[in-house]
Amino acid sequence: MILEIAQIDVKEGREADFEAGIAKAAEIFRAAAGCRSFEVRRSVEKPQRYRLLIEWETLEAHTKDFTGSQPWKDYRALVSDTFEGPPQVEHTTQALKAF
């Protein structure tokens, strides 16, 4: 399993718009092949910063099957106008689970 971590900084004053759009986008991710979970976290120290935590069955499920697809375009249409800049995305694998 791959965990995608997307850090998104939102334009000041557009946080509510982003949260409304990303709530709608949750259904897009729910329907995406290979997507196992979708979670959004908001920074306490930097309230304009959000992190999307998305579990994919494989890296390719995200990078080849989802990115660039019509559902991906639909997701971006819901939220991209609130972005301060391009999201920073990385993919991780689990190295340790303590609990």
N, C-alpha and C positions, 0 to 999 in steps of 0.2 A: 504494500500500500504506500502511496505517495501523499504527503501533505503539502498542498500548495499554500504559501503564505503570501498574500498580496497586501502590501501597505499602500493605502490611499490617503493622500492629504486632500481635504475638501476645502473649497473656497470659503472664506469667512462669511458667516451668515447663511450658508447653504446646507448646513448640517441636517436640518429637518427634511429638506428636499432629497438629500442623499439617502437618509434613513427610510423615507417613503418609497423611493425607487428601489432600494436594495431589498426591501420587504417584498415588493412585487417580483423582483428577480429571483427570489428564493424558489419560486415555482419552476423557473427555467432550469435552475441547477438540479432541483428534485427530479426533473424529467430527463436530464442529460445522462446518456449512456456512460457508465463507469464512475459516476459521481456517487459517493457513499454518504457524505455528510457536508453540511454547509453551515458555517457559523460566522457571525460578525462581532468583532470586539471594538470598543471605542476606548481610546487612550484617556486616562485620567489626567495625566500631566499635560497632554496636548489634545484638547477636545476636538480639534479639527482632523485628527489622525485616526483612521480606522484600519483594522486588519481583518481581511477575509481569510478564514481558515477552511480550506476545502479539501476533503479527502477524496482521492481518486484511486481507482483500482490499479491503474498503471499510469506512468508518465504520458504515454501516448494517448490515453483517454482524454487527457487535458490538452496536450500540445498539438496533437494531430486531429483528433475527432471533434473536440469542442471549439478550440480557438479558431476563429475565422468562419465558423459555421453560422447559419442563420440564427439559431438560439443565442450564440455569443453576441451577434450584432444586436439582437433584441435586448439582451442584458445591458450592453453598452449604451444603447439608445435611452435606457431608463435612467442612467446615472452619470454618463461621461461628461455632461455639461456642468456637473458639480465639482469635477476634479480640478485641483490646483495645478497639477502636472500629471505626467504619465505614472501609473502605478508601478511600484517596485515589486517584482515577483520573484520568488525563489521556491524551489521544490526540495522537500526534506524527506528523509527516511528515519525511522525510529532507531535510535542507538541504545536507549535504555528506557524501560518503564518500571518505575520503582513501586507504584501502588496500583 
